[in-house]
Structure formats: structure tokens, C-alpha cells
Amino acid sequence: MMNLLNRIDPERNMKRWYVVTVQPTLLDDCSVVCGWGRKGTAQQQWRALPVGTVEEAQGMAQQIVERKRGRGYEVVERA
């Protein structure tokens, strides 16, 4: 499960992207991996949130996507 979100607001010079994905890890069953940055730049940050089960990870990822949508992000791609 991967979600790509964008938030573009020309009036505020805002061009942001955000990625949320569920991935397997070596130490845990899976993690929720989030990445974000400004479009057109090399600046980006990533974090991995360890979760116990795949179901918990999918639920957490969905909560993050809904929170971002509430802040003005639009879902561009879901895979």
C-alpha cells in the first residue's frame, strides 16, 4: 500500500509532497514509512514507524493519509 499526496498553493508558494507506505522490515513484521519534502528541491525527510501487524500498519497509514487530507493535501496516487 502506497499513497502519494500533494499540496500546492501558489498564493503561499507551497509545493509539497508526502508519501505513506507500508513495508516489511528485518526486525518487525512491518513498518509505516513516511516521506515528505518540497517539490523541485532535493530536500526530503523520511521516517519509519514500527508496527506489530500488517493490519495495524494499514490502519495507521490510513489515519496519516486522512490527517494530511484534512490539512489540504490531495491524494495523487494509491497503489
C-alpha positions, 0 to 999 in steps of 0.5 A, spaced: 500 500 500 502 506 497 499 513 497 502 519 494 499 526 496 500 533 494 499 540 496 500 546 492 498 553 493 501 558 489 498 564 493 503 561 499 508 558 494 507 551 497 509 545 493 509 539 497 509 532 497 508 526 502 508 519 501 505 513 506 507 506 505 507 500 508 513 495 508 516 489 511 522 490 515 528 485 518 526 486 525 518 487 525 513 484 521 512 491 518 513 498 518 509 505 516 514 509 512 513 516 511 516 521 506 515 528 505 519 534 502 518 540 497 517 539 490 523 541 485 528 541 491 532 535 493 530 536 500 526 530 503 525 527 510 523 520 511 521 516 517 519 509 519 514 507 524 514 500 527 508 496 527 506 489 530 501 487 524 500 488 517 493 490 519 495 495 524 500 498 519 494 499 514 490 502 519 495 507 521 497 509 514 490 510 513 489 515 519 496 519 516 493 519 509 486 522 512 490 527 517 494 530 511 487 530 507 484 534 512 490 539 512 489 540 504 493 535 501 490 531 495 491 524 494 495 523 487 496 516 487 494 509 491 497 503 489 
